[in-house]
């Protein structure tokens, strides 16, 4: 899309114009990314060869690949889910609750969890 107030719009490019050449590089079979890279490589002053009102030929998409038969694949269950399935019935039977850091004595916790002040840090250089 050409925006009227953009550089391309002010240069009189129009929607539907085909860029055939950027500088000395042929762009007739270039992808959008290749054309963009060539524009970047060209710098501020760009020489373009343009075909007014040209029609870009869209390539036909490749036919979709047939879907694989799902019966050939084994059902995968994440390890965490397997552990939970195994341990939750036991925990429910004993009335236990999920593990928590607060199950440990305060002395056994890591230094990171032993903060005696609020979690806010001071600004750089502040004492």
C-alpha positions, 0 to 999 in steps of 0.5 A, spaced: 500 500 500 502 506 498 501 512 503 500 519 499 504 522 505 510 517 505 516 518 501 513 513 495 507 517 495 510 523 494 515 520 489 508 518 485 508 511 486 501 508 486 498 502 488 499 496 483 506 499 480 511 493 479 518 495 481 522 491 476 529 494 478 532 497 484 539 500 482 542 495 478 539 489 481 533 485 477 527 484 482 522 481 477 522 474 481 524 477 487 521 476 494 518 481 498 524 480 503 529 480 498 526 487 495 526 490 502 533 488 503 535 491 496 532 497 498 536 498 505 542 496 501 541 502 496 541 507 502 538 514 501 538 515 494 534 509 490 534 508 483 527 504 481 525 502 474 517 501 475 512 498 471 506 503 472 499 499 473 503 492 472 499 486 475 503 482 480 503 474 478 501 470 484 504 464 485 499 458 486 500 455 493 503 448 494 497 443 495 496 441 502 500 435 504 495 429 507 494 429 514 498 424 517 494 418 520 494 419 528 493 412 530 500 411 528 503 416 534 503 414 541 499 418 546 504 423 550 503 425 557 508 430 560 512 427 566 509 433 571 502 430 569 504 423 570 507 425 577 501 429 579 496 423 577 501 418 581 501 422 588 495 426 588 490 420 590 495 418 595 495 425 598 488 426 598 487 419 602 492 422 607 489 429 607 496 432 606 496 438 602 501 440 596 508 441 598 510 449 600 516 452 602 513 454 609 513 447 611 521 448 612 523 451 618 525 458 617 532 456 619 532 451 613 530 456 608 535 459 603 538 466 604 533 468 598 527 467 602 530 470 609 529 477 607 528 481 613 525 487 609 520 489 604 522 486 597 523 493 594 530 495 592 534 501 593 535 506 587 542 505 584 547 509 589 542 510 595 544 508 602 
